[in-house]
Each structure stands twice: as C-alpha cells, then as structure tokens.
Amino acid sequence: MVAVCQAELKTNEGLSLDWSCAGVGAGEGRTAYRPSRRCNIQDYGAAMDGTSNDQDAIQDAIDDCGRSGGGVVVMPSGTVRLEGQVRIGYSNVVLKGAGKDRTTVYIPHSLKYYDLATGKDDDGKYSKSNAFLEIRGIREPSDSEFLGTVILASPPGSNELYMDDTMGIFPGQWIMLMMSDPKYGPLEGSLVGRMYSNPDPNAQCNESCLKGLRGTKNMIRFMSRVESVVDENLITLTRKLPLGVEPNWQPRVYSILDEDRIQDSGIEDLTVEFGWKRAKKHLNEDGHNGVILQETIFCWVKNVAVINADLNILVRRSNFVTVTGVDARVAKDRSYRRRTNRQGHIAFAIHDSSDIEVSDFNVEEKWYHDLSTRNSQLSVFRQGRGKDVNMDLHRFAPYMILYEDIDLGDGGRPFTSGGRPASGLPSAGYSTFSNIRTSTGESIALPGCKYGPNLNFFGEFKRRKKLRRCKGWTVSDSINRGALYGN
C-alpha cells in the first residue's frame, strides 16, 4: 500500500494540518513516466533565428509526441519566436529547453495584440484567462468518471466516506472528492460557513461577507488514494479529510482516468521573455501571460524564468502540481504608475486547486499579487524570496494554505490581499505562516483579526499597536518545528 503523508500540525481542536502531499510527488515520492521519444522542434521546421514565427513547429512537435504516447519536446539552445499560443493537451509530454540561460521563448506581443478573443476571461479581459505556454486538460471530471455520492456525514480528520454505492472503487485507486456550497439555507449549515467558522465573535464573516461565495460549485477538490473498500457503502482513504463532509454539500466522488486527465506533463529549463511594453491598469492588462496549467494532475513547471509578464505562472483547477525554480522579473520598469511600482498582475497564483507546491521562487520586482491563492486548499508557498513580496490570500475561501521559509525582502506589504469583500475574509480557516522574514531583519506585523479564522504564525511576528489578541489564533516565536511541508 502507498505511504500516507506524514508531516502534520495539530490544531487546538485536534484537526491535522498536513501539507506533505503538496506537489507532483503527492507524498509518495512518485516520479513521472518519461517516454524515450524525443521530438526536436528543429525537425518540425523551427528556424530558431529569433525573427521567424516558430509557433507551428513547436505545436506540431508537441502534438506528434503526444499522439505517440508522450515524450520530450526538445528546444535546443537559441531563441524561438512565438506569435501565438502553444498548448500541451496530452499526458507524458515535457517541453524542455537547454536551460534558463540557453533557450529563450521570445513573445513580441500580447494576447490582445493577436486578437485571441477566446482567451478572454469571464470579465471580458485578458488578465488571467489564457497564456502563451499552457498545459491544459478538460474542464471538470466527466460523467464517465463519476463513481458515486457520499450519503452520510464524516467529521474533519476522518478517512471514511459513506457512499451510495462502492461498485467501481478499489484499493489503491486515485479518487477525487468534490463538494459544492448550497446556495440556499442557513449560513451555519453551508460549506463556506464551515470553512470560515470563527471562535472570535468580533471577527466573524457574516451573511454579507460570504454572499459572493454561496452556491459555488466544486469548491473542494480533494484527492486521495483508496485504502480499502469495507463494504458496499463504506470506503477508507489513505489521507485524512481536511474538512468534514456533509450530504447537503453535494459530495461526489470521481475516478481519475488516464485518458481523460492531463498527467505527468511539464515545462522546464527555458526563459519566456515578452517584448517590453508598459503594463496597463490593474485588471486591464493586455495579456502578456507566460504559463498556465489548467485541469492537470501531477504536472510541473521547473527551472524557468519569465520576463516582462503581466501574469507569470498560474495553476488553476489542478491537483498535485509543482512549480519550482521560477524567476519572475522585468528587463526594466514597466509599471502603469511608477509610484506603485507594480510590474503587472500576477507573479504566482493558485486558483481553484488543491495540493499545489510553489518553491524556490524569486519575485524580483512587485506585481499586484505576488504569492496569491483563492478557492484552493492544502497548498504551499515555500523557500522563496523577493523584492517586496505580498502573501496574497485572495479571499474566496483559501483554506489551509502554508507560507513557509520565505524572505519577503523589504517586508512593506506582507499581508496585502485582493478580492471582493463579499467573497469572505482574506483567508478561510487554518492558513499558516512559518519562518517568514525580511531582508532587513525587521519583524513582520501581524494582520488584524479579520484576516481570517484559526490562523497560525510561527516566527518573529509582532502585533501592531491597539490590536487585540485574536481568539483562535496560534502565535509563537518558535520556528524550531521542522519543515511543516515535510517532503
């Protein structure tokens, strides 16, 4: 049987906060299957002269490798010019350069310039919709993957699911539990009400605070292996539930079929550089968007630099993804308003996902959202640094997010967060900050009690004047706890 994730922190209520499954290793130390096939983009017509558009050659190499069961798409030393999107839509495909300092993907213009209308997001903007390099699968689990509905409640920390039927479920199988918030009914019985449950009566997130979250579909997307099938109505998991399960939260269980999921694909060892353009006003960016991973499992971005981007890296609707060794920088100041010095929209973001690891990063300038997450669970930002980093818990119920071992640089905006007030407090329950520091050695001031419920702070934090102690928070000057991430 596979190993169960081990690193965990206990809350005062005895709930396990466990981030050790985050990332492509999924707590098992798993490694991707890499077929021996190699598809060199020059064999598909890439000129690599920095002036010819190599988009078709790169996409043809990706598609050929993908249709053959996977492989490594080789991008030799030099510069490729990209005047459109390329997309990995297959499992077991790796887009691989010769190194950050050797292979450059040069993109002269934006999504808007190329009139990529399908790249607009729901607000009709290009700010976070598509990117020029993508790994992208299907939108959500299909009907063919549906295994059954959970019919009885399970408490947080349990590993049991009571199903209407366990036919088609077997030990060792990966499954995904998805839960949605009921749009109607009392707040205290809702999924978002539970996620924002707060022992501090002076810092509650009430009906108006959560109005924008009620009725959100597939808010939880928790993956685990099946440990055992006990009988026709009960299965046990190798992981403990980070949140309880209630029948009125529409808990549905899906299998993860190889043919329907993009798995074990990656982008690595290259630089993505945009032609320098001054950034536009916040949320009105033209779409100098580097890399997006969407609807993926066990995928990665590794050893990549992104230059002059509005959006550097975004992981969306994915599980068990690793982003590591990525630099976000600019060739020169491109800020819309120089006094704010924001170079674009997003440095690193995790949206609608679970068990994502972002590590060994360098945010060399300031974006509006540096280390951002929304509607995600059990994800980790760790062992990174930057010029003046903000840990942007972006409302919309980020739950059990870990920020660990990070040098914020100047430390002028550590808890600056975006999002709409009707989408909850910046954090839902149990987000944790450990060994967060500044390059100046100054201690970081804690946020106010309405930043989120049941938060944990380990390290040299200080309380601002006139702020009371927050009920439910753990604040300790000890950081000698070992790595909470655990892998």
C-alpha positions as CSV (number, residue, x, y, z in Angstrom):
1,M,0.0,0.0,0.0
2,V,1.2,3.5,-0.7
3,A,2.7,5.7,2.0
4,V,0.4,8.1,3.8
5,C,1.5,11.7,4.1
6,Q,3.4,12.2,7.4
7,A,4.1,15.9,8.2
8,E,1.3,17.4,10.2
9,L,0.4,20.1,12.7
10,K,-2.3,19.6,15.2
11,T,-4.8,22.4,16.0
12,N,-6.2,23.1,19.4
13,E,-9.3,21.1,18.2
14,G,-7.1,18.1,17.2
15,L,-7.5,18.6,13.5
16,S,-4.5,17.6,11.4
17,L,-3.0,20.3,9.2
18,D,-1.0,18.3,6.7
19,W,0.7,19.8,3.7
20,S,3.2,16.9,2.9
21,C,1.2,15.7,-0.1
22,A,1.5,19.0,-2.0
23,G,3.3,18.9,-5.3
24,V,3.9,16.4,-8.0
25,G,5.2,13.8,-5.6
26,A,1.8,13.6,-3.9
27,G,3.5,12.5,-0.6
28,E,4.6,9.2,-2.3
29,G,7.8,10.4,-3.9
30,R,6.3,9.5,-7.2
31,T,8.2,10.4,-10.4
32,A,6.7,11.0,-13.8
33,Y,6.9,8.4,-16.5
34,R,9.0,9.9,-19.3
35,P,8.9,8.0,-22.7
36,S,12.1,7.7,-24.6
37,R,10.8,9.5,-27.7
38,R,12.3,12.9,-28.3
39,C,10.8,15.5,-30.7
40,N,13.3,18.2,-31.6
41,I,11.4,21.3,-32.8
42,Q,14.0,22.0,-35.5
43,D,12.9,18.7,-37.1
44,Y,9.5,20.2,-37.4
45,G,10.6,23.4,-39.1
46,A,11.6,25.7,-36.2
47,A,14.1,28.3,-37.5
48,M,15.2,29.4,-34.1
49,D,16.5,32.7,-35.6
50,G,14.5,35.0,-33.3
51,T,12.6,36.5,-36.2
52,S,10.6,33.7,-37.8
53,N,7.4,32.6,-36.0
54,D,8.1,29.1,-34.7
55,Q,4.6,28.6,-33.2
56,D,3.5,25.9,-35.7
57,A,6.8,23.9,-35.4
58,I,6.5,23.8,-31.6
59,Q,2.9,22.8,-31.6
60,D,3.5,20.2,-34.3
61,A,6.3,18.7,-32.2
62,I,4.0,18.7,-29.1
63,D,1.2,17.0,-31.0
64,D,3.4,14.4,-32.6
65,C,4.9,13.5,-29.3
66,G,1.5,13.5,-27.6
67,R,-0.2,11.3,-30.2
68,S,2.7,8.8,-29.9
69,G,2.1,8.3,-26.1
70,G,4.3,11.1,-24.9
71,G,7.9,12.2,-25.0
72,V,10.3,15.2,-24.6
73,V,9.8,18.1,-26.9
74,V,13.4,19.4,-27.3
75,M,14.1,23.1,-27.7
76,P,17.8,23.5,-28.3
77,S,19.9,26.5,-27.3
78,G,18.9,29.7,-29.0
79,T,15.8,31.8,-29.4
80,V,12.4,30.8,-30.7
81,R,9.8,33.4,-31.6
82,L,6.3,32.7,-30.6
83,E,3.4,34.7,-32.1
84,G,0.5,32.7,-30.7
85,Q,-0.3,30.1,-28.1
86,V,1.2,26.6,-27.8
87,R,-0.6,24.1,-25.7
88,I,0.3,20.7,-24.2
89,G,-3.0,18.8,-24.3
90,Y,-1.5,15.3,-23.7
91,S,-0.1,13.3,-20.8
92,N,3.6,12.5,-20.6
93,V,4.8,15.4,-22.7
94,V,7.6,17.7,-21.5
95,L,8.5,20.9,-23.2
96,K,12.2,21.2,-22.4
97,G,14.8,23.8,-23.2
98,A,18.5,23.6,-22.7
99,G,18.4,25.8,-19.6
100,K,17.2,29.2,-18.4
101,D,20.3,30.9,-19.8
102,R,20.4,29.0,-23.1
103,T,16.8,28.6,-24.5
104,T,14.6,31.7,-24.8
105,V,11.0,31.7,-26.0
106,Y,10.5,35.3,-27.2
107,I,7.0,36.6,-27.5
108,P,6.9,40.1,-29.0
109,H,3.3,41.0,-28.2
110,S,0.2,40.2,-26.0
111,L,-2.9,38.1,-26.3
112,K,-4.8,41.2,-27.1
113,Y,-2.5,42.2,-29.9
114,Y,-3.1,38.8,-31.6
115,D,-6.8,39.2,-31.0
116,L,-7.1,35.9,-29.2
117,A,-10.7,36.5,-28.3
118,T,-11.2,33.1,-26.8
119,G,-8.6,34.0,-24.3
120,K,-10.8,36.5,-22.5
121,D,-11.9,35.6,-19.0
122,D,-15.4,36.0,-17.6
123,D,-15.0,39.7,-17.2
124,G,-14.0,40.2,-20.9
125,K,-10.4,40.8,-20.0
126,Y,-7.1,39.2,-20.7
127,S,-5.7,39.5,-17.2
128,K,-5.7,35.8,-16.2
129,S,-7.5,33.9,-18.9
130,N,-5.0,32.2,-21.2
131,A,-1.3,32.1,-21.6
132,F,1.2,31.6,-24.4
133,L,2.5,28.4,-22.9
134,E,-0.2,26.1,-21.5
135,I,-0.7,22.6,-20.2
136,R,-4.5,22.2,-20.3
137,G,-7.0,19.4,-19.9
138,I,-10.7,19.0,-19.8
139,R,-12.7,21.4,-17.7
140,E,-14.1,19.1,-14.9
141,P,-14.5,15.3,-14.3
142,S,-16.7,13.7,-16.9
143,D,-19.8,11.6,-16.3
144,S,-17.7,8.5,-17.2
145,E,-15.5,9.2,-14.2
146,F,-18.4,9.5,-11.7
147,L,-18.3,6.8,-9.0
148,G,-20.9,7.8,-6.5
149,T,-22.3,10.2,-4.0
150,V,-21.5,10.5,-0.3
151,I,-24.7,9.9,1.7
152,L,-23.6,10.3,5.3
153,A,-21.5,12.9,7.2
154,S,-17.9,12.4,8.1
155,P,-16.0,14.7,10.6
156,P,-12.8,16.5,9.8
157,G,-9.8,14.2,10.3
158,S,-11.8,11.1,9.4
159,N,-10.6,8.9,6.5
160,E,-14.1,7.3,5.9
161,L,-16.6,8.1,3.2
162,Y,-20.1,6.5,3.3
163,M,-21.2,6.0,-0.3
164,D,-24.5,5.2,-2.0
165,D,-22.5,2.5,-3.9
166,T,-18.9,1.4,-3.9
167,M,-19.0,-0.5,-7.1
168,G,-16.1,0.5,-9.3
169,I,-14.0,1.6,-6.4
170,F,-10.9,-0.5,-5.5
171,P,-7.9,-0.2,-3.1
172,G,-5.0,1.9,-4.4
173,Q,-7.2,3.8,-6.8
174,W,-6.9,7.6,-7.0
175,I,-10.2,9.3,-6.4
176,M,-11.4,13.0,-6.3
177,L,-13.9,14.2,-3.8
178,M,-15.7,17.4,-5.0
179,M,-18.0,19.4,-2.8
180,S,-20.2,22.5,-3.5
181,D,-21.8,25.1,-1.4
182,P,-25.6,25.0,-1.1
183,K,-26.9,28.4,-2.4
184,Y,-29.8,28.4,0.0
185,G,-30.3,27.6,3.6
186,P,-28.7,28.8,6.8
187,L,-25.1,30.0,6.7
188,E,-24.1,27.8,9.6
189,G,-25.0,24.7,7.6
190,S,-23.2,25.8,4.5
191,L,-19.8,24.7,3.2
192,V,-18.4,28.2,3.2
193,G,-19.9,28.9,6.6
194,R,-17.9,25.9,7.9
195,M,-14.7,27.0,6.2
196,Y,-15.0,30.4,7.8
197,S,-16.1,29.2,11.2
198,N,-14.5,31.5,13.7
199,P,-14.2,31.2,17.5
200,D,-13.7,35.0,17.7
201,P,-17.2,36.7,17.8
202,N,-15.7,40.0,16.9
203,A,-14.2,38.8,13.7
204,Q,-17.0,36.7,12.2
205,C,-17.6,36.5,8.4
206,N,-21.4,37.0,8.3
207,E,-24.0,36.7,5.5
208,S,-23.0,39.8,3.6
209,C,-19.3,38.8,3.9
210,L,-20.0,35.4,2.3
211,K,-22.7,36.5,-0.1
212,G,-20.4,36.1,-3.1
213,L,-19.5,32.5,-2.2
214,R,-22.9,31.0,-1.7
215,G,-23.7,28.4,-4.3
216,T,-20.1,28.0,-5.6
217,K,-19.8,24.7,-7.4
218,N,-16.9,22.3,-6.9
219,M,-15.3,24.5,-4.2
220,I,-13.5,21.5,-2.7
221,R,-11.5,19.1,-5.0
222,F,-9.7,16.8,-2.6
223,M,-7.7,13.8,-4.0
224,S,-6.6,10.6,-2.2
225,R,-5.9,7.0,-2.8
226,V,-8.4,4.5,-1.6
227,E,-7.1,2.5,1.3
228,S,-9.9,-0.1,1.5
229,V,-13.4,-0.9,0.4
230,V,-15.1,-2.0,3.6
231,D,-18.5,-2.9,2.2
232,E,-21.0,-1.8,-0.4
233,N,-21.3,1.6,1.3
234,L,-18.0,2.4,3.0
235,I,-14.5,3.2,1.8
236,T,-11.5,4.4,3.7
237,L,-8.8,6.7,2.3
238,T,-5.1,6.9,2.8
239,R,-5.5,10.6,3.7
240,K,-7.5,12.3,6.4
241,L,-10.2,14.7,5.4
242,P,-9.1,18.3,5.9
243,L,-12.8,19.4,6.2
244,G,-15.8,17.4,7.2
245,V,-18.3,16.0,4.7
246,E,-22.0,16.8,4.8
247,P,-24.6,15.4,2.4
248,N,-26.0,18.8,1.6
249,W,-22.6,19.9,0.2
250,Q,-23.2,17.6,-2.8
251,P,-20.2,15.4,-2.1
252,R,-19.5,13.5,-5.3
253,V,-16.6,11.0,-5.9
254,Y,-14.8,10.6,-9.2
255,S,-12.2,8.3,-10.6
256,I,-9.1,9.8,-12.4
257,L,-9.0,8.1,-15.8
258,D,-5.7,8.3,-17.7
259,E,-7.5,9.0,-21.0
260,D,-9.4,12.0,-19.5
261,R,-6.7,13.7,-17.5
262,I,-3.5,15.5,-18.4
263,Q,-0.9,13.9,-16.2
264,D,2.9,13.8,-15.9
265,S,3.5,16.7,-18.3
266,G,5.8,19.6,-17.7
267,I,7.6,22.8,-18.9
268,E,11.2,23.2,-17.9
269,D,14.7,24.7,-18.5
270,L,13.9,27.8,-20.5
271,T,13.2,31.5,-20.4
272,V,9.9,33.1,-21.5
273,E,10.5,36.7,-22.5
274,F,8.0,39.2,-23.7
275,G,8.8,42.3,-25.8
276,W,8.9,45.2,-23.3
277,K,5.6,47.1,-23.0
278,R,4.4,49.2,-20.2
279,A,1.8,47.4,-18.1
280,K,-1.8,48.6,-18.2
281,K,-4.1,49.4,-15.3
282,H,-4.9,46.6,-12.9
283,L,-7.3,44.1,-14.5
284,N,-7.0,45.8,-17.8
285,E,-3.7,44.2,-18.8
286,D,-3.3,43.2,-22.5
287,G,-2.3,39.6,-21.6
288,H,1.5,39.3,-21.6
289,N,0.7,35.9,-19.9
290,G,3.5,33.4,-19.5
291,V,2.5,30.0,-18.3
292,I,-0.9,28.4,-17.2
293,L,-1.5,24.9,-16.0
294,Q,-5.2,24.1,-16.0
295,E,-7.2,20.9,-15.4
296,T,-4.0,19.0,-14.7
297,I,-2.7,16.4,-12.2
298,F,0.9,15.5,-11.4
299,C,2.3,18.2,-13.7
300,W,5.1,20.8,-13.2
301,V,7.0,23.9,-14.2
302,K,10.7,23.7,-13.4
303,N,13.7,25.9,-13.8
304,V,12.0,28.7,-15.8
305,A,12.5,32.5,-16.0
306,V,9.6,34.8,-17.1
307,I,10.5,38.3,-18.1
308,N,8.2,41.3,-18.7
309,A,4.9,39.4,-18.0
310,D,1.6,40.6,-16.8
311,L,1.0,37.0,-15.5
312,N,4.0,34.8,-14.8
313,I,2.6,31.5,-13.6
314,L,-1.0,30.4,-12.8
315,V,-2.2,27.0,-11.7
316,R,-5.9,26.6,-12.0
317,R,-8.3,23.7,-11.3
318,S,-5.5,21.3,-10.8
319,N,-4.1,18.9,-8.2
320,F,-0.6,17.8,-7.2
321,V,1.4,20.4,-9.3
322,T,4.9,21.6,-8.6
323,V,6.2,25.0,-9.7
324,T,9.9,25.2,-8.7
325,G,12.9,27.2,-9.6
326,V,11.0,30.0,-11.3
327,D,12.1,33.6,-11.5
328,A,9.7,36.5,-12.2
329,R,11.4,39.6,-13.4
330,V,11.4,42.5,-15.9
331,A,14.1,44.0,-18.2
332,K,13.2,47.5,-16.9
333,D,10.4,49.1,-15.0
334,R,7.1,48.6,-16.8
335,S,4.7,49.8,-14.1
336,Y,1.5,51.5,-15.0
337,R,2.0,54.1,-12.3
338,R,5.6,54.3,-11.3
339,R,4.8,55.4,-7.7
340,T,3.1,52.0,-7.2
341,N,5.9,50.1,-9.0
342,R,3.6,47.2,-9.9
343,Q,5.1,45.4,-12.9
344,G,1.9,43.5,-13.9
345,H,-1.0,41.5,-12.5
346,I,0.3,38.1,-11.1
347,A,3.7,36.7,-10.2
348,F,2.5,33.2,-8.9
349,A,-1.1,32.2,-8.3
350,I,-3.1,29.1,-7.3
351,H,-6.8,29.2,-8.2
352,D,-9.5,26.5,-7.6
353,S,-6.9,23.8,-6.9
354,S,-5.5,21.6,-4.1
355,D,-2.1,20.2,-3.1
356,I,0.0,22.7,-5.1
357,E,3.6,23.4,-4.3
358,V,5.4,26.6,-5.3
359,S,9.0,26.6,-4.2
360,D,12.5,28.1,-4.8
361,F,11.0,31.1,-6.4
362,N,12.3,34.6,-6.9
363,V,9.9,37.5,-7.3
364,E,12.5,40.1,-8.4
365,E,10.0,43.1,-8.6
366,K,6.5,43.8,-7.4
367,W,3.3,42.6,-9.0
368,Y,-0.2,43.3,-7.7
369,H,-0.4,39.7,-6.5
370,D,2.9,38.1,-5.8
371,L,2.1,34.8,-4.0
372,S,-1.7,34.6,-4.5
373,T,-4.3,31.9,-3.9
374,R,-8.1,31.7,-3.9
375,N,-10.6,28.9,-3.7
376,S,-7.8,26.4,-3.0
377,Q,-6.8,24.0,-0.3
378,L,-3.7,22.4,1.2
379,S,-1.3,24.3,-1.0
380,V,2.2,25.6,-0.2
381,F,4.5,28.5,-1.0
382,R,7.9,27.7,0.4
383,Q,11.6,28.5,0.3
384,G,11.4,31.6,-1.9
385,R,12.4,35.2,-1.9
386,G,11.6,38.5,-3.5
387,K,11.9,42.3,-3.5
388,D,8.8,43.2,-1.5
389,V,6.6,40.2,-1.6
390,N,2.9,40.1,-0.6
391,M,1.3,36.8,0.5
392,D,-2.0,37.5,-1.1
393,L,-4.7,35.3,0.4
394,H,-7.2,36.5,-2.2
395,R,-10.5,35.8,-0.4
396,F,-12.9,33.2,-2.0
397,A,-12.0,30.7,0.8
398,P,-8.3,29.8,0.5
399,Y,-8.2,27.0,3.2
400,M,-5.2,25.5,5.0
401,I,-2.6,27.4,2.9
402,L,1.0,27.3,4.1
403,Y,3.6,30.0,3.6
404,E,6.9,28.7,4.9
405,D,10.5,29.8,4.9
406,I,10.1,32.9,2.8
407,D,12.3,36.1,2.6
408,L,9.8,38.8,1.8
409,G,12.6,41.4,1.0
410,D,11.6,44.9,2.1
411,G,8.5,43.5,4.0
412,G,6.4,46.5,3.2
413,R,3.2,44.7,2.3
414,P,3.3,41.1,3.7
415,F,-0.5,40.6,4.1
416,T,-1.8,42.9,1.4
417,S,-4.6,40.9,-0.2
418,G,-7.1,41.5,-3.0
419,G,-10.5,40.1,-3.8
420,R,-14.1,41.4,-3.3
421,P,-15.4,42.0,0.3
422,A,-18.4,39.8,-0.4
423,S,-16.1,36.8,-1.1
424,G,-15.1,36.2,2.5
425,L,-12.2,37.3,4.7
426,P,-8.8,37.1,3.0
427,S,-8.3,33.6,4.4
428,A,-10.6,30.8,5.4
429,G,-9.5,28.5,8.3
430,Y,-6.1,27.4,9.3
431,S,-3.7,29.1,6.9
432,T,-0.2,29.0,8.5
433,F,2.9,31.3,8.3
434,S,6.2,29.8,9.4
435,N,9.7,31.4,9.3
436,I,8.5,34.4,7.3
437,R,11.2,37.1,7.4
438,T,12.5,40.3,5.8
439,S,15.9,41.1,4.3
440,T,16.2,44.0,6.8
441,G,15.7,41.8,9.8
442,E,12.6,43.7,10.9
443,S,9.9,41.7,12.5
444,I,6.6,41.5,10.5
445,A,3.5,43.0,11.9
446,L,0.5,40.6,12.2
447,P,-2.6,41.4,10.3
448,G,-5.9,42.3,12.1
449,C,-8.2,39.6,13.5
450,K,-10.5,39.9,10.4
451,Y,-7.8,38.5,8.2
452,G,-9.1,35.0,8.8
453,P,-10.1,32.4,11.5
454,N,-7.8,30.0,13.3
455,L,-4.6,31.2,11.7
456,N,-1.1,30.1,12.8
457,F,2.0,32.2,13.0
458,F,5.4,30.8,13.9
459,G,8.5,33.1,14.0
460,E,9.3,36.7,14.7
461,F,5.9,38.4,14.3
462,K,4.8,41.5,16.2
463,R,1.4,42.9,17.0
464,R,0.6,46.3,15.8
465,K,-0.4,48.9,18.4
466,K,-4.0,48.8,19.6
467,L,-4.7,45.4,18.1
468,R,-6.2,42.9,20.5
469,R,-5.3,39.2,20.7
470,C,-7.2,37.2,18.2
471,K,-9.2,34.3,19.6
472,G,-8.4,31.1,17.8
473,W,-5.0,32.2,16.5
474,T,-1.8,30.5,17.4
475,V,1.2,32.9,17.6
476,S,4.5,31.6,18.7
477,D,8.1,32.9,18.4
478,S,9.3,29.3,18.0
479,I,10.2,28.1,14.4
480,N,12.1,25.0,15.6
481,R,9.3,22.7,14.4
482,G,10.9,21.1,11.5
483,A,9.6,21.7,8.0
484,L,5.8,21.7,8.0
485,Y,5.8,20.9,4.3
486,G,7.5,17.6,5.1
487,N,8.8,16.3,1.7
